[in-house]
Amino acid sequence: PQRDAYLARHRAAALQDRYSPARRDQSLAGLRGVRRDAAAHLLARIDAEYVVDVPWDRAIAGGQSALSALSAGAGPQQAWPGLLGLDWQPALLPVGGLDGALAVLDADLALAQSGGLPAEVVVDTWVEGALGALDPWTRAVWPAEIASWTAHHAGVSVGVGLDLDLTPGGAVRVLRPQPDSPAWAANLHQDDVLVRISDERGEIELPALDPEQRLEVAEAMLAGEPGSEVGIRLQRGDQTQDLQLTRASVRQVTVEGYRRGPDNAWDPWLSAEDGLAWVRIQSFRDFTEPAFDALLEDHLDGIQGMVLDLRGNPGGDVNAAVQIGDRFVAEGLLAQLAGRVAPDTGPDIDPETGKRLIPWNEAVPGHALEGLPLVVLVDEDTASAAEILAGLLQERAGALIVGEPTWGKGLAQALRTDLEQGYAVQFTNQVWALPSGRRLSREIGGGGGIQPDWVEKVGPGEAFHIGLQIKERVALVAHADGSPMRRLDTRKKDSLPPLSEDPAAGGRVLLRAEIAAARPATCSSSCSSTCSSTCSSDLFVLSFRASACPWPAGAAACPPRWRRRPG
């Protein structure tokens, strides 16, 4: 109830801000193409494919609540004075389900007409409230948003590939050009100052604008359709230069090594002398799997163990996460799905050969990383696809999970675009489960995320410093022409406790212990007597101090993840 009340207040505040005098025109422009018929088509798709039978009574209540919140706002009341006399609580209708929801929406549209409220505002507000009442990840996307929404889920941005900020004097400068972008190819440099931007929409002199608007305007002007051109005048020291750039799709970096080398190439070695690699995955996109392979391709012969950092990873393309998990698992199941409608996972039989194809969620043998000692770092912001990867590695690859319990999302969203009807939609359609069958979603299925084998709690001060350390390690070192880049100003906080090293890098200690483990094995004498008495000879020896034993004293048995992997 407290969460629901908070979300209701949050939605009300967002609606009132959306139609405040300062934002009203922009918000209305974003609703072009919003139609009742498109909403009906969208809701029918939800009715057919949502993960469980849609609780339409709850959805209707969410839609009505959103309209009531809109009516209560000072900004909407100023724009449409007729709102004050409208009652968004129609009498109960005899019909339920989807038909009942559409009947309520039609009644609201008729009521809004009498109050002068535009139909597109009613449809957008009601649908947003109805879908938001189902779960936090189900939402409608209208025509004005479809392009940016699609780019976001694809992990790309469209523009010239510049990260910008403001100088202390208010000038717009280049914080860094992004690799493999038009700006990178044109050799823009860190600290170049943008003076003028022009395209088919017009020309903007940035110094002539209010300083508070310059950054926002510059970023908007640089964005545009792939293949379109944009002109830039920049200042580099005493020199002024005019460039003509062609906008393109720029992929985000999702896979990182431990640090950048002198030529910006990733160095994956946490400890090269011990063969310990470090890979950080920020999110999952359809290009994450080949990026993971490319990072490690030249180092596979030397890797003796790996730390896989999934902290702060919100998820994304689950198939990419499962396929990366396959790199470490020789055979068997990797993940499971459950929902009302079975997902389309492709054919089971090769149409040309007639042979059975290996299902998407079964391991393919023969990868170089199979059986590799592995530590996976997680935290409370590790969610969705990242939890699937961490969980399958814990269950199937004997990975040691280090950190804090993960988010517990465990739900998959379908992304559907219908350009003919004029909408896109994201909705929850599947519940994820680990190879063991355990569900991860705390919303549906009674799951609870991934529980670490070794709990490593990090406070806010440590988290701040860890973030700075990562930024320093992965920052670009040189421009496209080889000239050095300025080191990032990470603004370390002297008032916070010092942090000499990311505490989760202690994973290297765990890896060294596992790599050096004797076979046959017994439990270390540092384990509790109860635990030691139940251990069998197929366990690794772990040379931990008693204070660092990874399971509590008096445990009934050593954790199963310490059992030796085949071979």
C-alpha positions in Angstrom: 0.0 0.0 0.0 2.8 2.4 0.8 4.4 1.8 -2.6 1.1 2.2 -4.4 0.5 5.5 -2.6 4.0 6.7 -3.5 3.5 5.7 -7.2 0.2 7.5 -7.3 1.8 10.7 -6.0 4.7 10.3 -8.4 2.3 9.9 -11.4 0.2 12.9 -10.3 3.3 15.1 -10.0 4.6 14.0 -13.4 1.2 14.8 -15.1 1.0 18.2 -13.5 4.5 19.0 -14.6 3.9 17.7 -18.2 1.1 20.2 -18.7 2.5 23.1 -16.8 2.7 26.4 -18.8 6.5 25.9 -19.4 6.1 22.4 -20.9 2.5 22.2 -22.3 3.3 23.0 -25.9 6.1 20.5 -26.1 4.0 17.8 -24.4 1.1 18.4 -26.8 3.4 18.2 -29.8 4.5 14.8 -28.6 0.9 13.5 -28.7 0.5 14.0 -32.4 -1.0 10.8 -33.8 -2.4 9.5 -30.5 -5.8 8.0 -31.4 -8.6 6.0 -29.6 -8.5 3.3 -32.3 -4.7 2.9 -31.9 -5.2 2.6 -28.1 -7.9 -0.1 -28.6 -5.5 -2.1 -30.8 -2.7 -1.7 -28.3 -5.0 -2.8 -25.3 -6.2 -5.8 -27.3 -2.6 -6.9 -27.8 -2.0 -6.6 -24.0 -5.2 -8.6 -23.4 -3.9 -11.4 -25.6 -0.2 -11.6 -24.6 0.3 -10.2 -21.1 2.1 -12.6 -18.8 -1.1 -13.4 -16.8 -4.8 -12.7 -17.4 -5.1 -9.0 -17.3 -6.7 -7.6 -14.2 -8.8 -5.1 -16.1 -10.6 -3.8 -13.0 -7.2 -2.7 -11.6 -6.2 -1.3 -15.0 -9.5 0.7 -15.3 -8.9 2.1 -11.8 -5.4 3.2 -12.8 -6.7 5.0 -15.9 -9.4 6.8 -13.9 -6.9 7.7 -11.2 -4.6 9.2 -13.8 -7.4 11.4 -15.2 -8.3 12.5 -11.7 -4.7 13.5 -11.0 -4.6 15.4 -14.3 -7.7 17.4 -13.4 -6.3 18.3 -10.0 -3.2 20.0 -11.5 -3.0 23.8 -11.7 -1.4 23.7 -15.1 -4.0 21.6 -16.7 -6.8 23.6 -15.1 -5.3 26.8 -16.5 -5.1 25.3 -20.0 -8.6 23.7 -19.9 -10.8 25.4 -17.3 -13.6 22.9 -18.0 -11.7 20.2 -16.1 -12.9 21.6 -12.8 -16.5 20.3 -13.4 -15.6 16.8 -14.7 -16.2 13.6 -12.6 -13.9 10.8 -13.8 -15.7 8.1 -11.8 -18.4 6.7 -14.1 -21.0 4.3 -12.9 -20.0 0.6 -13.0 -20.7 -0.9 -16.3 -22.3 -4.4 -16.7 -19.5 -5.6 -19.0 -16.0 -6.5 -17.8 -12.6 -7.3 -19.4 -11.2 -5.5 -22.4 -14.7 -4.5 -23.6 -15.4 -2.9 -20.3 -12.1 -1.0 -20.3 -12.8 0.4 -23.8 -16.4 1.3 -22.7 -14.9 3.3 -19.8 -12.4 5.0 -22.1 -15.2 6.0 -24.5 -17.2 7.4 -21.7 -14.2 9.4 -20.6 -13.7 10.7 -24.1 -17.3 11.9 -24.3 -16.9 13.6 -20.9 -13.7 15.3 -21.8 -15.3 16.8 -24.9 -17.7 18.7 -22.7 -14.8 20.1 -20.7 -12.7 21.1 -23.7 -9.9 18.5 -23.0 -8.3 17.3 -26.2 -9.0 13.6 -27.0 -5.3 12.8 -27.4 -4.6 14.0 -23.8 -7.4 11.7 -22.5 -6.2 8.7 -24.4 -2.5 9.2 -23.4 -3.3 9.8 -19.8 -5.8 7.0 -19.4 -3.6 4.4 -21.2 -0.5 5.4 -19.2 -2.4 5.0 -15.9 -4.0 1.7 -16.9 -0.8 0.1 -18.1 1.2 1.5 -15.1 -1.3 -0.3 -12.8 -0.2 -3.6 -14.3 3.5 -3.3 -13.6 6.3 -0.7 -13.8 7.7 -1.9 -17.2 4.5 -2.0 -19.3 4.0 1.2 -21.3 2.7 2.7 -24.5 4.9 4.5 -27.0 3.2 7.0 -29.4 4.4 8.0 -32.9 6.6 11.0 -31.7 8.6 8.7 -29.5 8.9 5.5 -31.5 12.3 6.4 -33.2 14.1 7.4 -30.0 12.5 4.4 -28.1 13.7 2.0 -30.8 17.2 3.5 -30.7 17.3 3.2 -26.9 16.4 -0.5 -26.9 18.8 -1.1 -29.7 21.6 0.5 -27.6 22.4 3.2 -30.2 22.1 6.9 -30.4 21.7 8.8 -33.6 23.9 11.9 -34.1 27.5 12.7 -34.4 28.8 11.0 -31.3 29.8 13.8 -28.9 29.5 13.9 -25.1 29.2 17.6 -24.2 29.4 19.7 -21.0 29.7 23.3 -20.1 32.9 25.2 -19.2 32.8 27.3 -16.0 32.1 30.3 -18.2 29.1 28.6 -19.8 30.5 27.6 -23.2 29.5 24.3 -24.7 32.6 22.1 -25.0 33.4 18.5 -26.0 33.9 16.3 -23.0 34.9 13.5 -25.3 34.2 12.2 -28.9 32.8 8.7 -28.9 34.8 6.0 -30.8 33.6 4.8 -34.1 31.4 7.9 -34.6 31.3 10.8 -37.1 32.9 13.1 -34.6 35.7 10.6 -34.0 36.4 10.2 -37.7 36.5 14.0 -38.1 39.1 14.1 -35.2 37.2 16.4 -32.9 39.1 16.9 -29.6 38.3 17.0 -26.0 37.8 20.7 -24.9 36.9 21.9 -28.4 34.3 24.6 -27.9 31.1 24.6 -30.1 30.2 28.0 -31.4 27.7 27.4 -34.2 25.4 24.5 -35.3 23.4 24.5 -38.5 21.3 22.0 -40.4 18.1 22.0 -42.6 16.2 23.4 -39.6 18.3 26.5 -39.3 21.4 27.9 -37.7 22.1 28.5 -34.0 24.8 30.7 -32.5 25.4 29.1 -29.1 27.0 32.1 -27.4 23.9 34.2 -28.2 21.7 31.9 -26.2 20.9 32.0 -22.4 23.7 30.0 -20.8 21.2 27.7 -19.1 19.8 26.7 -22.6 23.0 26.2 -24.5 23.8 22.6 -23.6 20.2 21.3 -24.2 19.9 23.2 -27.5 23.3 21.9 -28.8 22.4 18.3 -28.0 19.1 18.7 -29.7 20.6 20.2 -32.8 23.2 17.5 -33.2 20.6 14.7 -33.1 18.7 13.9 -36.3 18.0 11.2 -38.9 20.9 8.9 -40.0 22.4 10.2 -43.2 21.4 13.8 -42.6 24.1 16.5 -42.4 24.9 19.0 -39.7 27.4 21.8 -39.8 29.6 22.7 -36.8 31.8 25.7 -36.1 34.3 24.9 -33.3 37.0 26.8 -31.5 40.2 25.0 -30.7 42.6 27.3 -28.8 43.0 30.4 -31.1 41.8 28.5 -34.2 38.3 28.4 -35.6 37.3 25.4 -37.8 34.1 24.6 -39.8 33.1 20.9 -40.2 30.3 19.2 -42.1 29.3 15.9 -40.4 26.9 13.2 -41.5 24.8 11.8 -38.7 24.9 8.1 -38.0 23.9 5.5 -35.5 26.5 5.2 -32.7 26.6 2.1 -30.5 27.0 2.3 -26.8 29.9 0.4 -25.2 28.4 -2.5 -23.2 31.5 -4.7 -22.7 34.7 -3.3 -21.0 38.0 -4.7 -19.9 39.8 -3.8 -16.7 41.4 -0.7 -18.3 42.2 1.1 -21.5 45.6 0.6 -23.1 47.7 3.5 -24.7 45.8 3.0 -28.0 42.4 2.9 -26.3 42.2 -0.9 -26.8 40.8 -2.9 -23.8 43.3 -4.5 -21.4 41.3 -7.4 -19.7 44.0 -8.3 -17.2 43.3 -7.9 -13.5 46.5 -9.8 -12.9 48.3 -10.9 -16.0 51.0 -12.8 -14.2 48.3 -15.0 -12.6 46.1 -15.2 -15.8 43.2 -13.4 -14.0 40.9 -11.5 -16.4 38.3 -8.9 -15.6 35.2 -8.2 -17.8 32.6 -5.6 -17.0 29.2 -5.8 -18.8 27.2 -2.6 -18.4 24.0 -3.8 -20.2 23.0 -6.4 -22.8 22.2 -5.6 -26.4 22.3 -7.7 -29.5 25.9 -6.7 -30.1 27.1 -7.5 -26.6 27.9 -11.2 -27.3 30.3 -10.5 -30.2 31.8 -7.6 -28.2 32.5 -10.1 -25.3 34.1 -12.5 -27.7 36.2 -9.8 -29.4 37.5 -8.6 -26.0 38.9 -12.0 -25.1 39.7 -13.5 -28.4 43.5 -12.8 -28.3 43.8 -13.8 -24.6 41.9 -17.1 -24.3 45.1 -19.2 -24.1 46.3 -17.3 -21.0 43.1 -16.9 -19.0 43.2 -19.0 -15.8 40.3 -17.3 -14.0 37.8 -14.5 -14.5 36.0 -11.8 -12.5 32.8 -10.9 -14.3 31.4 -7.5 -13.1 27.6 -7.2 -13.4 27.2 -4.5 -10.8 24.7 -1.8 -11.8 23.7 -3.8 -14.9 20.0 -3.3 -15.5 19.6 -6.0 -18.1 18.4 -5.7 -21.6 18.6 -8.4 -24.3 18.2 -11.6 -22.4 19.3 -13.8 -25.3 22.7 -12.0 -25.3 23.0 -12.8 -21.6 22.1 -16.4 -22.1 24.6 -16.8 -25.0 27.4 -15.3 -22.9 26.5 -17.8 -20.2 26.9 -20.6 -22.7 30.6 -19.7 -23.1 31.1 -21.1 -19.6 28.8 -24.1 -19.6 29.5 -27.3 -21.5 26.0 -28.8 -21.7 22.5 -28.7 -20.4 19.8 -26.1 -19.7 20.7 -22.4 -19.3 17.4 -20.7 -18.5 13.6 -21.2 -18.7 10.6 -19.1 -19.6 7.0 -19.2 -18.5 4.0 -17.2 -19.7 0.5 -17.4 -21.3 1.9 -17.2 -24.8 5.0 -19.2 -25.8 7.7 -17.0 -27.2 8.9 -17.5 -30.8 12.4 -18.9 -30.4 12.8 -20.1 -34.0 12.5 -23.5 -35.7 13.4 -26.7 -33.9 14.5 -28.4 -37.2 17.0 -27.2 -39.7 14.8 -26.9 -42.9 17.8 -27.8 -45.2 19.3 -30.8 -43.3 16.3 -32.0 -41.3 18.5 -32.2 -38.2 17.4 -31.0 -34.8 18.7 -27.6 -33.9 20.0 -26.9 -30.4 17.4 -24.8 -28.6 18.3 -21.2 -27.7 18.4 -22.1 -23.9 20.7 -25.2 -24.1 24.4 -25.0 -23.9 26.5 -25.7 -27.0 29.7 -27.6 -26.1 33.2 -26.6 -27.1 33.8 -23.1 -25.8 37.3 -22.2 -24.5 35.9 -20.8 -21.2 34.1 -23.9 -20.1 35.1 -25.0 -16.6 37.0 -21.7 -16.0 37.1 -20.6 -12.3 34.8 -17.6 -12.2 33.7 -14.9 -9.7 30.6 -12.8 -10.6 30.2 -9.4 -8.9 26.6 -8.3 -8.3 24.7 -5.6 -6.3 21.2 -4.5 -5.7 21.1 -2.7 -9.1 21.9 -6.0 -10.9 18.6 -6.8 -12.6 16.7 -8.7 -15.3 19.1 -10.3 -17.9 22.1 -9.7 -15.7 20.4 -11.7 -12.9 19.7 -14.5 -15.4 23.4 -14.6 -16.3 24.6 -14.5 -12.7 22.1 -17.2 -11.7 22.9 -19.6 -14.5 26.6 -19.2 -13.9 26.0 -19.9 -10.2 24.0 -23.1 -10.9 25.7 -24.4 -14.0 29.3 -23.2 -14.0 30.1 -23.2 -10.3 30.6 -19.5 -10.2 31.1 -17.8 -6.9 28.7 -14.8 -6.6 30.1 -11.9 -4.6 28.3 -8.8 -3.6 24.7 -8.1 -2.4 21.4 -9.7 -3.3 20.2 -8.6 -6.7 17.1 -6.7 -7.6 14.7 -9.6 -8.3 13.1 -8.5 -11.5 13.1 -11.8 -13.5 10.4 -10.6 -15.9 10.8 -10.3 -19.7 9.2 -7.6 -21.8 8.1 -7.9 -25.4 8.7 -4.9 -27.6 6.1 -4.5 -30.4 5.9 -1.8 -33.0 2.8 -1.3 -35.2 3.5 1.5 -37.6 0.2 1.0 -39.5 -1.8 1.5 -36.3 0.6 4.2 -35.1 2.0 2.9 -31.8 4.6 0.8 -30.1 4.3 -1.0 -26.8 6.5 -2.6 -24.2 4.7 -5.1 -22.0 5.6 -8.0 -19.6 5.0 -11.3 -21.3 7.3 -13.9 -19.6 8.7 -14.9 -16.3 12.3 -16.0 -16.2 13.5 -19.0 -14.3 17.0 -20.4 -13.7 18.0 -23.9 -14.9 16.8 -25.3 -11.5 13.4 -23.9 -12.2 13.7 -21.2 -9.5 11.9 -18.0 -10.5 13.6 -14.7 -9.9 10.7 -12.2 -10.0 9.6 -10.8 -6.7 6.5 -9.4 -8.4 5.3 -12.6 -10.0 6.3 -16.1 -9.0 7.6 -15.5 -5.5 11.3 -15.2 -6.5 13.9 -13.0 -4.8 16.8 -12.4 -7.1 20.3 -13.9 -6.8 21.7 -14.5 -3.3 25.5 -14.1 -3.1 27.8 -16.9 -1.9 30.0 -14.2 -0.4 28.3 -11.1 0.9 30.3 -7.9 0.2 28.4 -4.9 1.4 29.4 -1.5 0.0 28.4 1.7 1.6 27.5 4.9 -0.3 31.0 6.4 0.2 32.7 3.3 -1.1 30.3 3.1 -4.0 31.2 6.6 -5.0 34.9 5.9 -5.0 34.4 2.6 -6.9 32.5 4.5 -9.6 35.4 7.0 -9.9 37.9 4.2 -10.1 36.0 2.6 -12.9 35.6 5.9 -14.8 39.4 6.4 -14.6 40.3 2.9 -15.8 37.9 2.9 -18.8 38.3 6.5 -19.9 39.7 7.0 -23.4 43.5 7.6 -23.5 44.1 9.2 -26.9 42.2 10.9 -29.7 41.8 9.5 -33.2 45.0 11.3 -34.3 47.0 9.8 -31.3 47.2 12.9 -29.3 46.6 12.3 -25.6 43.3 13.0 -23.8 43.1 14.9 -20.6 42.5 12.7 -17.6 38.9 12.9 -16.3 38.4 15.1 -13.3 36.9 12.6 -11.0 36.6 15.0 -8.0 37.5 12.6 -5.2 35.8 13.5 -2.0 38.3 14.0 0.8 35.5 14.0 3.3 34.7 10.3 2.5 36.6 7.3 3.8 39.6 6.6 1.5 39.3 3.5 -0.8 42.6 2.2 -2.1 41.0 -0.6 -4.1 37.5 -1.8 -5.1 36.7 -4.3 -2.3 35.1 -6.7 -4.8 38.4 -7.1 -6.5 39.0 -9.4 -3.6 37.6 -11.9 -6.1 41.1 -12.4 -7.2 41.9 -14.0 -3.8 39.0 -16.4 -4.3 40.1 -17.2 -7.8 43.7 -17.9 -6.7 42.4 -20.2 -4.0 40.3 -22.1 -6.4 42.9 -22.4 -9.1 45.5 -23.6 -6.6 43.1 -26.0 -5.0 44.4 -29.6 -4.5 42.6 -32.6 -5.9 41.5 -34.8 -4.1 40.3 -32.3 -1.6 39.0 -31.8 1.9 37.6 -28.8 3.6 40.0 -26.2 4.9 40.7 -26.4 8.6 39.4 -22.8 8.9 35.8 -24.1 8.3 33.6 -24.8 11.2 33.9 -28.3 12.6 30.2 -29.0 11.7 30.9 -28.1 8.1 34.2 -30.0 7.9 32.7 -33.2 9.2 30.2 -33.3 6.4 32.5 -32.4 3.5 33.5 -35.1 1.0 36.6 -35.5 -1.0 35.1 -34.0 -4.1 35.4 -30.5 -2.7 38.1 -27.9 -3.4 40.6 -27.0 -0.7 40.2 -23.3 0.2 43.0 -21.6 2.1 41.0 -19.0 3.9 41.7 -17.5 7.3 39.0 -18.4 9.8 37.7 -14.8 9.7 37.3 -15.1 5.9 35.5 -18.4 5.7 32.7 -18.0 3.1 30.0 -19.8 5.0 28.8 -19.4 8.5 30.0 -21.4 11.5 27.8 -24.3 12.2 26.6 -24.7 8.6 25.1 -28.1 8.0 27.2 -28.6 4.9 29.7 -26.9 2.7 27.9 -24.9 -0.1 27.3 -27.0 -3.2 29.0 -24.4 -5.4 32.3 -25.5 -4.1 31.9 -29.0 -5.6 34.5 -29.7 -8.2 33.4 -29.2 -11.8 33.9 -32.1 -14.2 37.6 -32.4 -15.2 
